[in-house]
């Protein structure tokens, strides 16, 4: 039994609320479809970026092995590092249904480093291979962040849509049916009273 006083205006208000909830459910359902489509697209991007990173890891491992073979571990440890101070990550941002999506790019600027005592092609190749590893890692990190935010928003939207469909809309349907039944009973009582009173 609902707590509403059985009036026509109460029934109309509940019907308006039910219509708004159905519109909200339709919006959430559409939002879930859009988010799912973007998740699939981001998964494809992620897979391509992951393959690129794994290739860069293999190249860096081979270059490191060659450099250690040429200089030894201690010799490579004192080799002048790649200067990262002038490098940066550039982000392009956009939004999909309130979810922030980013694309990141590692931008390395060549800055002269200290000259090496025992310069070699192997060490320079190793330095460049690890720079490529950073270039591959930045966009992958952005794609993983996108997938995490999209997944979180998708789950939240699905929960809300289910709450509307499985809990709130059935409650409103019961309340509207209850008020309409009570109004019909009152009308029948009024009709009986009017017939009996005259």
MODELLER restraints for C-alpha pairs under 7 A, 6 or more apart:
rsr = mdl.restraints
at = mdl.atoms
rsr.add(forms.Gaussian(group=physical.xy_distance, feature=features.Distance(at['CA:1:A'], at['CA:178:A']), mean=6.80, stdev=0.5))
rsr.add(forms.Gaussian(group=physical.xy_distance, feature=features.Distance(at['CA:2:A'], at['CA:175:A']), mean=5.71, stdev=0.5))
rsr.add(forms.Gaussian(group=physical.xy_distance, feature=features.Distance(at['CA:2:A'], at['CA:178:A']), mean=6.84, stdev=0.5))
rsr.add(forms.Gaussian(group=physical.xy_distance, feature=features.Distance(at['CA:6:A'], at['CA:179:A']), mean=5.13, stdev=0.5))
rsr.add(forms.Gaussian(group=physical.xy_distance, feature=features.Distance(at['CA:6:A'], at['CA:182:A']), mean=6.18, stdev=0.5))
rsr.add(forms.Gaussian(group=physical.xy_distance, feature=features.Distance(at['CA:6:A'], at['CA:183:A']), mean=5.78, stdev=0.5))
rsr.add(forms.Gaussian(group=physical.xy_distance, feature=features.Distance(at['CA:7:A'], at['CA:183:A']), mean=6.83, stdev=0.5))
rsr.add(forms.Gaussian(group=physical.xy_distance, feature=features.Distance(at['CA:11:A'], at['CA:176:A']), mean=5.97, stdev=0.5))
rsr.add(forms.Gaussian(group=physical.xy_distance, feature=features.Distance(at['CA:11:A'], at['CA:179:A']), mean=6.38, stdev=0.5))
rsr.add(forms.Gaussian(group=physical.xy_distance, feature=features.Distance(at['CA:14:A'], at['CA:172:A']), mean=6.87, stdev=0.5))
rsr.add(forms.Gaussian(group=physical.xy_distance, feature=features.Distance(at['CA:14:A'], at['CA:176:A']), mean=6.38, stdev=0.5))
rsr.add(forms.Gaussian(group=physical.xy_distance, feature=features.Distance(at['CA:15:A'], at['CA:176:A']), mean=6.95, stdev=0.5))
rsr.add(forms.Gaussian(group=physical.xy_distance, feature=features.Distance(at['CA:18:A'], at['CA:169:A']), mean=6.57, stdev=0.5))
rsr.add(forms.Gaussian(group=physical.xy_distance, feature=features.Distance(at['CA:18:A'], at['CA:172:A']), mean=6.31, stdev=0.5))
rsr.add(forms.Gaussian(group=physical.xy_distance, feature=features.Distance(at['CA:21:A'], at['CA:164:A']), mean=6.98, stdev=0.5))
rsr.add(forms.Gaussian(group=physical.xy_distance, feature=features.Distance(at['CA:25:A'], at['CA:161:A']), mean=5.53, stdev=0.5))
rsr.add(forms.Gaussian(group=physical.xy_distance, feature=features.Distance(at['CA:25:A'], at['CA:164:A']), mean=6.37, stdev=0.5))
rsr.add(forms.Gaussian(group=physical.xy_distance, feature=features.Distance(at['CA:28:A'], at['CA:157:A']), mean=6.13, stdev=0.5))
rsr.add(forms.Gaussian(group=physical.xy_distance, feature=features.Distance(at['CA:28:A'], at['CA:161:A']), mean=5.83, stdev=0.5))
rsr.add(forms.Gaussian(group=physical.xy_distance, feature=features.Distance(at['CA:29:A'], at['CA:161:A']), mean=6.68, stdev=0.5))
rsr.add(forms.Gaussian(group=physical.xy_distance, feature=features.Distance(at['CA:32:A'], at['CA:154:A']), mean=5.90, stdev=0.5))
rsr.add(forms.Gaussian(group=physical.xy_distance, feature=features.Distance(at['CA:32:A'], at['CA:157:A']), mean=6.44, stdev=0.5))
rsr.add(forms.Gaussian(group=physical.xy_distance, feature=features.Distance(at['CA:32:A'], at['CA:158:A']), mean=6.72, stdev=0.5))
rsr.add(forms.Gaussian(group=physical.xy_distance, feature=features.Distance(at['CA:35:A'], at['CA:150:A']), mean=6.53, stdev=0.5))
rsr.add(forms.Gaussian(group=physical.xy_distance, feature=features.Distance(at['CA:35:A'], at['CA:154:A']), mean=6.17, stdev=0.5))
rsr.add(forms.Gaussian(group=physical.xy_distance, feature=features.Distance(at['CA:39:A'], at['CA:147:A']), mean=6.33, stdev=0.5))
rsr.add(forms.Gaussian(group=physical.xy_distance, feature=features.Distance(at['CA:39:A'], at['CA:150:A']), mean=6.51, stdev=0.5))
rsr.add(forms.Gaussian(group=physical.xy_distance, feature=features.Distance(at['CA:42:A'], at['CA:143:A']), mean=6.61, stdev=0.5))
rsr.add(forms.Gaussian(group=physical.xy_distance, feature=features.Distance(at['CA:42:A'], at['CA:147:A']), mean=6.59, stdev=0.5))
rsr.add(forms.Gaussian(group=physical.xy_distance, feature=features.Distance(at['CA:46:A'], at['CA:140:A']), mean=6.26, stdev=0.5))
rsr.add(forms.Gaussian(group=physical.xy_distance, feature=features.Distance(at['CA:46:A'], at['CA:143:A']), mean=5.78, stdev=0.5))
rsr.add(forms.Gaussian(group=physical.xy_distance, feature=features.Distance(at['CA:49:A'], at['CA:136:A']), mean=6.96, stdev=0.5))
rsr.add(forms.Gaussian(group=physical.xy_distance, feature=features.Distance(at['CA:49:A'], at['CA:140:A']), mean=5.56, stdev=0.5))
rsr.add(forms.Gaussian(group=physical.xy_distance, feature=features.Distance(at['CA:50:A'], at['CA:140:A']), mean=6.57, stdev=0.5))
rsr.add(forms.Gaussian(group=physical.xy_distance, feature=features.Distance(at['CA:52:A'], at['CA:136:A']), mean=6.38, stdev=0.5))
rsr.add(forms.Gaussian(group=physical.xy_distance, feature=features.Distance(at['CA:53:A'], at['CA:133:A']), mean=6.44, stdev=0.5))
rsr.add(forms.Gaussian(group=physical.xy_distance, feature=features.Distance(at['CA:53:A'], at['CA:136:A']), mean=5.11, stdev=0.5))
rsr.add(forms.Gaussian(group=physical.xy_distance, feature=features.Distance(at['CA:53:A'], at['CA:137:A']), mean=6.25, stdev=0.5))
rsr.add(forms.Gaussian(group=physical.xy_distance, feature=features.Distance(at['CA:56:A'], at['CA:129:A']), mean=6.99, stdev=0.5))
rsr.add(forms.Gaussian(group=physical.xy_distance, feature=features.Distance(at['CA:56:A'], at['CA:132:A']), mean=6.40, stdev=0.5))
rsr.add(forms.Gaussian(group=physical.xy_distance, feature=features.Distance(at['CA:56:A'], at['CA:133:A']), mean=5.20, stdev=0.5))
rsr.add(forms.Gaussian(group=physical.xy_distance, feature=features.Distance(at['CA:57:A'], at['CA:133:A']), mean=6.34, stdev=0.5))
rsr.add(forms.Gaussian(group=physical.xy_distance, feature=features.Distance(at['CA:59:A'], at['CA:129:A']), mean=6.29, stdev=0.5))
rsr.add(forms.Gaussian(group=physical.xy_distance, feature=features.Distance(at['CA:60:A'], at['CA:126:A']), mean=6.32, stdev=0.5))
rsr.add(forms.Gaussian(group=physical.xy_distance, feature=features.Distance(at['CA:60:A'], at['CA:129:A']), mean=4.82, stdev=0.5))
rsr.add(forms.Gaussian(group=physical.xy_distance, feature=features.Distance(at['CA:60:A'], at['CA:130:A']), mean=5.61, stdev=0.5))
rsr.add(forms.Gaussian(group=physical.xy_distance, feature=features.Distance(at['CA:63:A'], at['CA:122:A']), mean=6.78, stdev=0.5))
rsr.add(forms.Gaussian(group=physical.xy_distance, feature=features.Distance(at['CA:63:A'], at['CA:125:A']), mean=6.26, stdev=0.5))
rsr.add(forms.Gaussian(group=physical.xy_distance, feature=features.Distance(at['CA:63:A'], at['CA:126:A']), mean=4.62, stdev=0.5))
rsr.add(forms.Gaussian(group=physical.xy_distance, feature=features.Distance(at['CA:63:A'], at['CA:129:A']), mean=6.75, stdev=0.5))
rsr.add(forms.Gaussian(group=physical.xy_distance, feature=features.Distance(at['CA:64:A'], at['CA:126:A']), mean=5.43, stdev=0.5))
rsr.add(forms.Gaussian(group=physical.xy_distance, feature=features.Distance(at['CA:66:A'], at['CA:122:A']), mean=6.04, stdev=0.5))
rsr.add(forms.Gaussian(group=physical.xy_distance, feature=features.Distance(at['CA:67:A'], at['CA:122:A']), mean=4.83, stdev=0.5))
rsr.add(forms.Gaussian(group=physical.xy_distance, feature=features.Distance(at['CA:67:A'], at['CA:123:A']), mean=5.03, stdev=0.5))
rsr.add(forms.Gaussian(group=physical.xy_distance, feature=features.Distance(at['CA:67:A'], at['CA:126:A']), mean=6.48, stdev=0.5))
rsr.add(forms.Gaussian(group=physical.xy_distance, feature=features.Distance(at['CA:68:A'], at['CA:76:A']), mean=6.34, stdev=0.5))
rsr.add(forms.Gaussian(group=physical.xy_distance, feature=features.Distance(at['CA:79:A'], at['CA:116:A']), mean=6.21, stdev=0.5))
rsr.add(forms.Gaussian(group=physical.xy_distance, feature=features.Distance(at['CA:80:A'], at['CA:113:A']), mean=6.67, stdev=0.5))
rsr.add(forms.Gaussian(group=physical.xy_distance, feature=features.Distance(at['CA:80:A'], at['CA:114:A']), mean=5.94, stdev=0.5))
rsr.add(forms.Gaussian(group=physical.xy_distance, feature=features.Distance(at['CA:80:A'], at['CA:115:A']), mean=6.99, stdev=0.5))
rsr.add(forms.Gaussian(group=physical.xy_distance, feature=features.Distance(at['CA:80:A'], at['CA:116:A']), mean=6.12, stdev=0.5))
rsr.add(forms.Gaussian(group=physical.xy_distance, feature=features.Distance(at['CA:82:A'], at['CA:113:A']), mean=6.80, stdev=0.5))
rsr.add(forms.Gaussian(group=physical.xy_distance, feature=features.Distance(at['CA:82:A'], at['CA:127:A']), mean=6.34, stdev=0.5))
rsr.add(forms.Gaussian(group=physical.xy_distance, feature=features.Distance(at['CA:83:A'], at['CA:111:A']), mean=6.31, stdev=0.5))
rsr.add(forms.Gaussian(group=physical.xy_distance, feature=features.Distance(at['CA:83:A'], at['CA:113:A']), mean=6.24, stdev=0.5))
rsr.add(forms.Gaussian(group=physical.xy_distance, feature=features.Distance(at['CA:86:A'], at['CA:108:A']), mean=6.94, stdev=0.5))
rsr.add(forms.Gaussian(group=physical.xy_distance, feature=features.Distance(at['CA:86:A'], at['CA:109:A']), mean=5.76, stdev=0.5))
rsr.add(forms.Gaussian(group=physical.xy_distance, feature=features.Distance(at['CA:87:A'], at['CA:107:A']), mean=5.60, stdev=0.5))
rsr.add(forms.Gaussian(group=physical.xy_distance, feature=features.Distance(at['CA:87:A'], at['CA:108:A']), mean=4.36, stdev=0.5))
rsr.add(forms.Gaussian(group=physical.xy_distance, feature=features.Distance(at['CA:87:A'], at['CA:109:A']), mean=5.48, stdev=0.5))
rsr.add(forms.Gaussian(group=physical.xy_distance, feature=features.Distance(at['CA:88:A'], at['CA:106:A']), mean=5.95, stdev=0.5))
rsr.add(forms.Gaussian(group=physical.xy_distance, feature=features.Distance(at['CA:88:A'], at['CA:107:A']), mean=5.30, stdev=0.5))
rsr.add(forms.Gaussian(group=physical.xy_distance, feature=features.Distance(at['CA:88:A'], at['CA:108:A']), mean=6.58, stdev=0.5))
rsr.add(forms.Gaussian(group=physical.xy_distance, feature=features.Distance(at['CA:89:A'], at['CA:104:A']), mean=6.37, stdev=0.5))
rsr.add(forms.Gaussian(group=physical.xy_distance, feature=features.Distance(at['CA:89:A'], at['CA:105:A']), mean=5.51, stdev=0.5))
rsr.add(forms.Gaussian(group=physical.xy_distance, feature=features.Distance(at['CA:89:A'], at['CA:106:A']), mean=4.56, stdev=0.5))
rsr.add(forms.Gaussian(group=physical.xy_distance, feature=features.Distance(at['CA:89:A'], at['CA:107:A']), mean=5.96, stdev=0.5))
rsr.add(forms.Gaussian(group=physical.xy_distance, feature=features.Distance(at['CA:90:A'], at['CA:104:A']), mean=5.52, stdev=0.5))
rsr.add(forms.Gaussian(group=physical.xy_distance, feature=features.Distance(at['CA:90:A'], at['CA:105:A']), mean=5.19, stdev=0.5))
rsr.add(forms.Gaussian(group=physical.xy_distance, feature=features.Distance(at['CA:90:A'], at['CA:106:A']), mean=6.44, stdev=0.5))
rsr.add(forms.Gaussian(group=physical.xy_distance, feature=features.Distance(at['CA:91:A'], at['CA:102:A']), mean=6.26, stdev=0.5))
rsr.add(forms.Gaussian(group=physical.xy_distance, feature=features.Distance(at['CA:91:A'], at['CA:103:A']), mean=5.50, stdev=0.5))
rsr.add(forms.Gaussian(group=physical.xy_distance, feature=features.Distance(at['CA:91:A'], at['CA:104:A']), mean=4.43, stdev=0.5))
rsr.add(forms.Gaussian(group=physical.xy_distance, feature=features.Distance(at['CA:91:A'], at['CA:105:A']), mean=6.50, stdev=0.5))
rsr.add(forms.Gaussian(group=physical.xy_distance, feature=features.Distance(at['CA:92:A'], at['CA:102:A']), mean=5.55, stdev=0.5))
rsr.add(forms.Gaussian(group=physical.xy_distance, feature=features.Distance(at['CA:92:A'], at['CA:103:A']), mean=5.16, stdev=0.5))
rsr.add(forms.Gaussian(group=physical.xy_distance, feature=features.Distance(at['CA:92:A'], at['CA:104:A']), mean=6.48, stdev=0.5))
rsr.add(forms.Gaussian(group=physical.xy_distance, feature=features.Distance(at['CA:93:A'], at['CA:100:A']), mean=6.89, stdev=0.5))
rsr.add(forms.Gaussian(group=physical.xy_distance, feature=features.Distance(at['CA:93:A'], at['CA:101:A']), mean=5.70, stdev=0.5))
rsr.add(forms.Gaussian(group=physical.xy_distance, feature=features.Distance(at['CA:93:A'], at['CA:102:A']), mean=4.54, stdev=0.5))
rsr.add(forms.Gaussian(group=physical.xy_distance, feature=features.Distance(at['CA:93:A'], at['CA:103:A']), mean=6.58, stdev=0.5))
rsr.add(forms.Gaussian(group=physical.xy_distance, feature=features.Distance(at['CA:94:A'], at['CA:100:A']), mean=6.00, stdev=0.5))
rsr.add(forms.Gaussian(group=physical.xy_distance, feature=features.Distance(at['CA:94:A'], at['CA:101:A']), mean=5.27, stdev=0.5))
rsr.add(forms.Gaussian(group=physical.xy_distance, feature=features.Distance(at['CA:94:A'], at['CA:102:A']), mean=6.44, stdev=0.5))
rsr.add(forms.Gaussian(group=physical.xy_distance, feature=features.Distance(at['CA:95:A'], at['CA:101:A']), mean=5.65, stdev=0.5))
rsr.add(forms.Gaussian(group=physical.xy_distance, feature=features.Distance(at['CA:99:A'], at['CA:149:A']), mean=6.70, stdev=0.5))
rsr.add(forms.Gaussian(group=physical.xy_distance, feature=features.Distance(at['CA:99:A'], at['CA:150:A']), mean=6.56, stdev=0.5))
rsr.add(forms.Gaussian(group=physical.xy_distance, feature=features.Distance(at['CA:101:A'], at['CA:146:A']), mean=5.37, stdev=0.5))
rsr.add(forms.Gaussian(group=physical.xy_distance, feature=features.Distance(at['CA:102:A'], at['CA:142:A']), mean=5.86, stdev=0.5))
rsr.add(forms.Gaussian(group=physical.xy_distance, feature=features.Distance(at['CA:102:A'], at['CA:146:A']), mean=6.63, stdev=0.5))
rsr.add(forms.Gaussian(group=physical.xy_distance, feature=features.Distance(at['CA:103:A'], at['CA:139:A']), mean=6.13, stdev=0.5))
rsr.add(forms.Gaussian(group=physical.xy_distance, feature=features.Distance(at['CA:103:A'], at['CA:142:A']), mean=5.76, stdev=0.5))
rsr.add(forms.Gaussian(group=physical.xy_distance, feature=features.Distance(at['CA:103:A'], at['CA:143:A']), mean=7.00, stdev=0.5))
rsr.add(forms.Gaussian(group=physical.xy_distance, feature=features.Distance(at['CA:104:A'], at['CA:138:A']), mean=5.81, stdev=0.5))
rsr.add(forms.Gaussian(group=physical.xy_distance, feature=features.Distance(at['CA:104:A'], at['CA:139:A']), mean=4.65, stdev=0.5))
rsr.add(forms.Gaussian(group=physical.xy_distance, feature=features.Distance(at['CA:104:A'], at['CA:142:A']), mean=5.77, stdev=0.5))
rsr.add(forms.Gaussian(group=physical.xy_distance, feature=features.Distance(at['CA:105:A'], at['CA:135:A']), mean=6.96, stdev=0.5))
rsr.add(forms.Gaussian(group=physical.xy_distance, feature=features.Distance(at['CA:105:A'], at['CA:138:A']), mean=5.96, stdev=0.5))
rsr.add(forms.Gaussian(group=physical.xy_distance, feature=features.Distance(at['CA:105:A'], at['CA:139:A']), mean=5.73, stdev=0.5))
rsr.add(forms.Gaussian(group=physical.xy_distance, feature=features.Distance(at['CA:106:A'], at['CA:134:A']), mean=6.96, stdev=0.5))
rsr.add(forms.Gaussian(group=physical.xy_distance, feature=features.Distance(at['CA:106:A'], at['CA:135:A']), mean=4.97, stdev=0.5))
rsr.add(forms.Gaussian(group=physical.xy_distance, feature=features.Distance(at['CA:106:A'], at['CA:138:A']), mean=5.88, stdev=0.5))
